[in-house]
Amino acid sequence: MTPSALKIALDWPLEGKNGRLDKLELQIPWTNLGNAATIIKLNGLHMEATVNDNIELTPEDKHRSKQNILDSIESQREAKALGN
């Protein structure tokens, strides 16, 4: 069984079933990709999910989940430093 993105990203036992996104904004620093933060804003995210305790993660999935959280924290710090 393939783990859901919600399980990998958030370490929640959820499986996305249906969803809608009203608005997606991307701020991509094309001239400074290696040093500036890329900002993704999701507005009006509505998602239907079910609890799924049968999802098993590999050690690589667990590592990726933790790395995603750390990357998110770092991106937020960079955005605040840039005044966004």
The first five atom37 places (N, CA, C, CB, O) and aatype in JSON, in Angstrom:
{
  "aatype": [12, 16, 14, 15, 0, 10, 11, 9, 0, 10, 3, 17, 14, 10, 6, 7, 11, 2, 7, 1, 10, 3, 11, 10, 6, 10, 5, 9, 14, 17, 16, 2, 10, 7, 2, 0, 0, 16, 9, 9, 11, 10, 2, 7, 10, 8, 12, 6, 0, 16, 19, 2, 3, 2, 9, 6, 10, 16, 14, 6, 3, 11, 8, 1, 15, 11, 5, 2, 9, 10, 3, 15, 9, 6, 15, 5, 1, 6, 0, 11, 0, 10, 7, 2],
  "atom_mask": [
    [1, 1, 1, 1, 1],
    [1, 1, 1, 1, 1],
    [1, 1, 1, 1, 1],
    [1, 1, 1, 1, 1],
    [1, 1, 1, 1, 1],
    [1, 1, 1, 1, 1],
    [1, 1, 1, 1, 1],
    [1, 1, 1, 1, 1],
    [1, 1, 1, 1, 1],
    [1, 1, 1, 1, 1],
    [1, 1, 1, 1, 1],
    [1, 1, 1, 1, 1],
    [1, 1, 1, 1, 1],
    [1, 1, 1, 1, 1],
    [1, 1, 1, 1, 1],
    [1, 1, 1, 0, 1],
    [1, 1, 1, 1, 1],
    [1, 1, 1, 1, 1],
    [1, 1, 1, 0, 1],
    [1, 1, 1, 1, 1],
    [1, 1, 1, 1, 1],
    [1, 1, 1, 1, 1],
    [1, 1, 1, 1, 1],
    [1, 1, 1, 1, 1],
    [1, 1, 1, 1, 1],
    [1, 1, 1, 1, 1],
    [1, 1, 1, 1, 1],
    [1, 1, 1, 1, 1],
    [1, 1, 1, 1, 1],
    [1, 1, 1, 1, 1],
    [1, 1, 1, 1, 1],
    [1, 1, 1, 1, 1],
    [1, 1, 1, 1, 1],
    [1, 1, 1, 0, 1],
    [1, 1, 1, 1, 1],
    [1, 1, 1, 1, 1],
    [1, 1, 1, 1, 1],
    [1, 1, 1, 1, 1],
    [1, 1, 1, 1, 1],
    [1, 1, 1, 1, 1],
    [1, 1, 1, 1, 1],
    [1, 1, 1, 1, 1],
    [1, 1, 1, 1, 1],
    [1, 1, 1, 0, 1],
    [1, 1, 1, 1, 1],
    [1, 1, 1, 1, 1],
    [1, 1, 1, 1, 1],
    [1, 1, 1, 1, 1],
    [1, 1, 1, 1, 1],
    [1, 1, 1, 1, 1],
    [1, 1, 1, 1, 1],
    [1, 1, 1, 1, 1],
    [1, 1, 1, 1, 1],
    [1, 1, 1, 1, 1],
    [1, 1, 1, 1, 1],
    [1, 1, 1, 1, 1],
    [1, 1, 1, 1, 1],
    [1, 1, 1, 1, 1],
    [1, 1, 1, 1, 1],
    [1, 1, 1, 1, 1],
    [1, 1, 1, 1, 1],
    [1, 1, 1, 1, 1],
    [1, 1, 1, 1, 1],
    [1, 1, 1, 1, 1],
    [1, 1, 1, 1, 1],
    [1, 1, 1, 1, 1],
    [1, 1, 1, 1, 1],
    [1, 1, 1, 1, 1],
    [1, 1, 1, 1, 1],
    [1, 1, 1, 1, 1],
    [1, 1, 1, 1, 1],
    [1, 1, 1, 1, 1],
    [1, 1, 1, 1, 1],
    [1, 1, 1, 1, 1],
    [1, 1, 1, 1, 1],
    [1, 1, 1, 1, 1],
    [1, 1, 1, 1, 1],
    [1, 1, 1, 1, 1],
    [1, 1, 1, 1, 1],
    [1, 1, 1, 1, 1],
    [1, 1, 1, 1, 1],
    [1, 1, 1, 1, 1],
    [1, 1, 1, 0, 1],
    [1, 1, 1, 1, 1]
  ],
  "atom_positions": [
    [[0.85, -1.18, 0.0], [0.0, 0.0, 0.0], [0.89, 1.24, 0.0], [-0.96, 0.0, 1.22], [1.83, 1.33, 0.78]],
    [[0.58, 2.19, -0.87], [1.33, 3.43, -0.95], [0.82, 4.4, 0.1], [1.23, 4.05, -2.36], [-0.39, 4.63, 0.19]],
    [[1.71, 4.99, 0.91], [1.26, 5.95, 1.91], [0.77, 7.23, 1.25], [2.39, 6.27, 2.9], [1.23, 7.6, 0.17]],
    [[-0.17, 7.89, 1.89], [-0.7, 9.13, 1.34], [0.25, 10.28, 1.62], [-2.09, 9.44, 1.92], [1.1, 10.2, 2.51]],
    [[0.11, 11.35, 0.84], [0.93, 12.54, 1.04], [0.7, 13.13, 2.43], [0.63, 13.6, -0.05], [1.62, 13.66, 3.04]],
    [[-0.54, 13.04, 2.93], [-0.82, 13.56, 4.27], [-0.06, 12.78, 5.33], [-2.33, 13.5, 4.57], [0.43, 13.36, 6.3]],
    [[0.06, 11.49, 5.15], [0.79, 10.67, 6.11], [2.28, 11.0, 6.08], [0.57, 9.18, 5.83], [2.92, 11.12, 7.13]],
    [[2.82, 11.14, 4.88], [4.25, 11.43, 4.76], [4.58, 12.83, 5.24], [4.7, 11.26, 3.3], [5.52, 13.03, 6.01]],
    [[3.8, 13.82, 4.8], [4.1, 15.21, 5.12], [3.84, 15.57, 6.57], [3.31, 16.12, 4.24], [4.63, 16.28, 7.19]],
    [[2.75, 15.08, 7.13], [2.34, 15.49, 8.46], [2.45, 14.4, 9.5], [0.94, 15.98, 8.42], [2.29, 14.66, 10.7]],
    [[2.72, 13.19, 9.07], [2.75, 12.03, 9.95], [1.4, 11.82, 10.62], [3.85, 12.18, 11.0], [1.33, 11.43, 11.79]],
    [[0.32, 12.07, 9.88], [-1.04, 11.83, 10.33], [-1.57, 10.61, 9.6], [-1.95, 13.07, 10.1], [-1.28, 10.46, 8.41]],
    [[-2.33, 9.75, 10.25], [-2.87, 8.56, 9.57], [-4.1, 8.91, 8.75], [-3.22, 7.48, 10.6], [-5.19, 8.38, 9.0]],
    [[-3.94, 9.79, 7.78], [-5.05, 10.23, 6.95], [-4.82, 9.88, 5.5], [-5.26, 11.73, 7.11], [-3.69, 9.86, 5.01]],
    [[-5.9, 9.6, 4.83], [-5.86, 9.34, 3.39], [-6.81, 10.31, 2.72], [-6.23, 7.86, 3.06], [-8.01, 10.3, 2.99]],
    [[-6.26, 11.17, 1.85], [-7.08, 12.14, 1.14], [-8.01, 11.47, 0.16], [0.0, 0.0, 0.0], [-7.6, 10.58, -0.59]],
    [[-9.27, 11.88, 0.15], [-10.27, 11.3, -0.74], [-10.69, 12.28, -1.83], [-11.49, 10.85, 0.05], [-10.82, 11.91, -3.0]],
    [[-10.89, 13.53, -1.45], [-11.41, 14.52, -2.37], [-10.99, 15.88, -1.86], [-12.96, 14.41, -2.52], [-10.81, 16.06, -0.65]],
    [[-10.82, 16.86, -2.74], [-10.44, 18.17, -2.28], [-10.64, 19.25, -3.31], [0.0, 0.0, 0.0], [-10.89, 18.98, -4.49]],
    [[-10.52, 20.48, -2.84], [-10.65, 21.65, -3.71], [-9.75, 22.74, -3.17], [-12.13, 22.13, -3.79], [-9.63, 22.92, -1.95]],
    [[-9.11, 23.46, -4.06], [-8.27, 24.59, -3.7], [-8.79, 25.8, -4.44], [-6.77, 24.32, -4.04], [-8.85, 25.81, -5.67]],
    [[-9.17, 26.85, -3.69], [-9.72, 28.05, -4.32], [-8.64, 28.89, -4.99], [-10.45, 28.9, -3.28], [-8.85, 29.41, -6.08]],
    [[-7.48, 29.02, -4.34], [-6.44, 29.89, -4.89], [-5.06, 29.38, -4.49], [-6.64, 31.34, -4.4], [-4.82, 29.01, -3.35]],
    [[-4.17, 29.37, -5.46], [-2.78, 28.97, -5.24], [-1.89, 30.12, -5.7], [-2.42, 27.64, -6.01], [-1.99, 30.57, -6.84]],
    [[-1.02, 30.58, -4.8], [-0.07, 31.64, -5.14], [1.35, 31.09, -4.98], [-0.28, 32.91, -4.26], [1.67, 30.48, -3.96]],
    [[2.17, 31.33, -5.99], [3.57, 30.92, -5.94], [4.45, 32.15, -6.08], [3.89, 29.89, -7.04], [4.25, 32.97, -6.97]],
    [[5.41, 32.28, -5.2], [6.42, 33.33, -5.31], [7.76, 32.63, -5.49], [6.42, 34.29, -4.04], [8.35, 32.11, -4.54]],
    [[8.22, 32.62, -6.74], [9.44, 31.9, -7.09], [10.53, 32.9, -7.44], [9.18, 30.92, -8.27], [10.38, 33.66, -8.4]],
    [[11.61, 32.93, -6.69], [12.7, 33.88, -6.96], [13.6, 33.38, -8.09], [13.53, 34.12, -5.67], [14.71, 32.91, -7.83]],
    [[13.14, 33.48, -9.32], [13.83, 32.88, -10.46], [15.28, 33.32, -10.57], [13.11, 33.21, -11.73], [16.13, 32.53, -11.01]],
    [[15.59, 34.52, -10.2], [16.97, 35.01, -10.34], [17.84, 34.64, -9.15], [16.97, 36.5, -10.52], [19.04, 34.92, -9.16]],
    [[17.27, 34.04, -8.12], [18.04, 33.71, -6.91], [17.54, 32.4, -6.3], [17.94, 34.86, -5.88], [17.32, 32.32, -5.09]],
    [[17.35, 31.38, -7.13], [16.74, 30.12, -6.67], [17.5, 29.44, -5.55], [16.63, 29.17, -7.82], [16.88, 28.87, -4.65]],
    [[18.79, 29.49, -5.57], [19.57, 28.77, -4.56], [19.61, 29.44, -3.21], [0.0, 0.0, 0.0], [19.94, 28.79, -2.22]],
    [[19.27, 30.73, -3.14], [19.44, 31.46, -1.89], [18.17, 32.07, -1.31], [20.43, 32.54, -2.09], [18.14, 32.39, -0.13]],
    [[17.15, 32.22, -2.11], [15.92, 32.84, -1.64], [14.82, 31.79, -1.5], [15.47, 33.97, -2.59], [14.81, 30.77, -2.18]],
    [[13.89, 32.08, -0.6], [12.79, 31.15, -0.34], [11.76, 31.19, -1.45], [12.13, 31.47, 1.01], [11.44, 32.25, -1.98]],
    [[11.24, 30.03, -1.8], [10.07, 29.93, -2.66], [8.87, 29.83, -1.73], [10.16, 28.69, -3.65], [8.84, 29.0, -0.83]],
    [[7.89, 30.68, -1.96], [6.74, 30.74, -1.07], [5.5, 30.23, -1.79], [6.51, 32.19, -0.56], [5.2, 30.65, -2.91]],
    [[4.8, 29.31, -1.15], [3.57, 28.74, -1.69], [2.45, 29.08, -0.72], [3.69, 27.18, -1.9], [2.51, 28.74, 0.46]],
    [[1.42, 29.75, -1.23], [0.26, 30.11, -0.4], [-0.96, 29.37, -0.93], [0.03, 31.66, -0.4], [-1.3, 29.46, -2.11]],
    [[-1.62, 28.65, -0.04], [-2.85, 27.93, -0.37], [-4.0, 28.65, 0.32], [-2.77, 26.43, 0.07], [-4.01, 28.77, 1.55]],
    [[-4.96, 29.13, -0.46], [-6.13, 29.79, 0.11], [-7.36, 28.97, -0.24], [-6.27, 31.26, -0.43], [-7.57, 28.58, -1.39]],
    [[-8.17, 28.71, 0.77], [-9.41, 27.98, 0.55], [-9.18, 26.52, 0.23], [0.0, 0.0, 0.0], [-9.76, 25.99, -0.72]],
    [[-8.34, 25.87, 1.01], [-8.1, 24.44, 0.82], [-9.17, 23.66, 1.59], [-6.67, 24.04, 1.3], [-9.28, 23.78, 2.81]],
    [[-9.93, 22.88, 0.87], [-10.97, 22.04, 1.46], [-10.64, 20.61, 1.08], [-12.43, 22.46, 0.96], [-10.53, 20.28, -0.1]],
    [[-10.48, 19.75, 2.08], [-10.1, 18.37, 1.79], [-10.94, 17.4, 2.59], [-8.63, 18.15, 2.08], [-11.19, 17.59, 3.78]],
    [[-11.37, 16.36, 1.93], [-12.06, 15.25, 2.58], [-11.02, 14.16, 2.79], [-13.29, 14.74, 1.72], [-10.35, 13.74, 1.85]],
    [[-10.9, 13.7, 4.02], [-9.92, 12.66, 4.33], [-10.54, 11.65, 5.28], [-8.63, 13.27, 4.94], [-11.48, 11.95, 6.02]],
    [[-10.0, 10.46, 5.24], [-10.43, 9.42, 6.16], [-9.24, 8.94, 6.98], [-11.08, 8.24, 5.4], [-8.1, 9.01, 6.53]],
    [[-9.52, 8.47, 8.16], [-8.47, 7.92, 9.02], [-8.1, 6.55, 8.49], [-8.94, 7.83, 10.51], [-8.97, 5.73, 8.19]],
    [[-6.81, 6.3, 8.36], [-6.33, 5.02, 7.86], [-5.14, 4.59, 8.71], [-5.94, 5.11, 6.34], [-4.01, 5.03, 8.48]],
    [[-5.39, 3.74, 9.67], [-4.32, 3.27, 10.55], [-3.5, 2.14, 9.92], [-4.9, 2.79, 11.86], [-2.54, 1.67, 10.52]],
    [[-3.88, 1.71, 8.72], [-3.17, 0.6, 8.07], [-1.98, 1.03, 7.24], [-4.12, -0.16, 7.21], [-1.29, 0.19, 6.66]],
    [[-1.73, 2.34, 7.16], [-0.61, 2.83, 6.36], [0.68, 2.59, 7.14], [-0.79, 4.36, 6.01], [0.82, 3.02, 8.29]],
    [[1.6, 1.91, 6.5], [2.9, 1.68, 7.12], [3.96, 2.44, 6.35], [3.24, 0.17, 7.18], [3.99, 2.4, 5.12]],
    [[4.81, 3.14, 7.08], [5.85, 3.93, 6.45], [7.19, 3.21, 6.52], [5.96, 5.3, 7.12], [7.51, 2.53, 7.5]],
    [[7.95, 3.36, 5.46], [9.31, 2.84, 5.47], [10.19, 3.82, 6.24], [9.85, 2.62, 4.01], [9.78, 4.95, 6.47]],
    [[11.38, 3.4, 6.64], [12.29, 4.35, 7.3], [12.57, 5.57, 6.42], [13.61, 3.66, 7.66], [12.76, 6.68, 6.93]],
    [[12.6, 5.38, 5.1], [12.83, 6.51, 4.19], [11.66, 7.48, 4.23], [13.05, 6.0, 2.75], [11.86, 8.7, 4.2]],
    [[10.42, 6.96, 4.3], [9.24, 7.82, 4.4], [9.27, 8.62, 5.7], [7.95, 6.98, 4.32], [8.96, 9.81, 5.7]],
    [[9.65, 7.98, 6.79], [9.72, 8.67, 8.08], [10.78, 9.77, 8.04], [10.04, 7.67, 9.21], [10.56, 10.87, 8.56]],
    [[11.91, 9.48, 7.42], [12.97, 10.49, 7.3], [12.48, 11.66, 6.45], [14.25, 9.87, 6.67], [12.71, 12.82, 6.79]],
    [[11.79, 11.36, 5.33], [11.28, 12.4, 4.44], [10.26, 13.26, 5.18], [10.65, 11.78, 3.17], [10.23, 14.48, 5.0]],
    [[9.42, 12.65, 6.02], [8.43, 13.39, 6.79], [9.11, 14.39, 7.72], [7.55, 12.42, 7.6], [8.72, 15.55, 7.79]],
    [[10.11, 13.94, 8.42], [10.84, 14.82, 9.34], [11.57, 15.91, 8.58], [11.84, 14.01, 10.19], [11.61, 17.06, 9.03]],
    [[12.14, 15.58, 7.43], [12.86, 16.57, 6.63], [11.88, 17.61, 6.09], [13.61, 15.89, 5.46], [12.22, 18.8, 6.03]],
    [[10.68, 17.19, 5.7], [9.66, 18.14, 5.22], [9.3, 19.14, 6.31], [8.41, 17.38, 4.76], [9.14, 20.33, 6.02]],
    [[9.16, 18.68, 7.52], [8.83, 19.57, 8.64], [9.96, 20.56, 8.87], [8.55, 18.76, 9.92], [9.71, 21.75, 9.04]],
    [[11.19, 20.08, 8.87], [12.34, 20.96, 9.06], [12.45, 21.97, 7.93], [13.63, 20.15, 9.17], [12.75, 23.14, 8.17]],
    [[12.22, 21.54, 6.7], [12.28, 22.45, 5.55], [11.2, 23.53, 5.66], [12.11, 21.66, 4.24], [11.44, 24.69, 5.33]],
    [[10.01, 23.13, 6.13], [8.92, 24.08, 6.29], [9.27, 25.14, 7.34], [7.63, 23.36, 6.68], [9.02, 26.33, 7.13]],
    [[9.84, 24.72, 8.43], [10.24, 25.65, 9.5], [11.3, 26.61, 8.96], [10.79, 24.88, 10.73], [11.22, 27.81, 9.21]],
    [[12.26, 26.1, 8.24], [13.32, 26.94, 7.68], [12.76, 27.93, 6.67], [14.39, 26.07, 7.02], [13.18, 29.08, 6.65]],
    [[11.83, 27.49, 5.83], [11.21, 28.39, 4.85], [10.45, 29.52, 5.54], [10.26, 27.61, 3.94], [10.49, 30.66, 5.09]],
    [[9.76, 29.2, 6.65], [9.04, 30.22, 7.39], [10.0, 31.22, 7.99], [8.18, 29.59, 8.48], [9.73, 32.42, 7.98]],
    [[11.12, 30.76, 8.5], [12.13, 31.67, 9.07], [12.69, 32.58, 7.99], [13.27, 30.88, 9.74], [12.86, 33.78, 8.21]],
    [[12.99, 32.01, 6.82], [13.52, 32.82, 5.72], [12.51, 33.86, 5.25], [13.93, 31.92, 4.54], [12.87, 35.01, 4.98]],
    [[11.24, 33.45, 5.17], [10.2, 34.39, 4.74], [10.07, 35.55, 5.73], [8.85, 33.67, 4.59], [9.91, 36.7, 5.33]],
    [[10.13, 35.24, 7.02], [10.05, 36.3, 8.03], [11.26, 37.23, 7.93], [9.96, 35.7, 9.45], [11.12, 38.44, 8.08]],
    [[12.44, 36.66, 7.68], [13.64, 37.48, 7.55], [13.56, 38.4, 6.35], [14.88, 36.59, 7.44], [14.13, 39.49, 6.37]],
    [[12.85, 37.98, 5.3], [12.68, 38.8, 4.1], [11.53, 39.8, 4.26], [12.43, 37.91, 2.88], [11.31, 40.65, 3.4]],
    [[10.8, 39.69, 5.36], [9.71, 40.61, 5.62], [8.4, 40.22, 4.98], [0.0, 0.0, 0.0], [7.53, 41.07, 4.77]],
    [[8.23, 38.94, 4.66], [6.98, 38.46, 4.05], [6.07, 37.86, 5.07], [7.26, 37.45, 2.96], [4.98, 37.41, 4.73]]
  ]
}
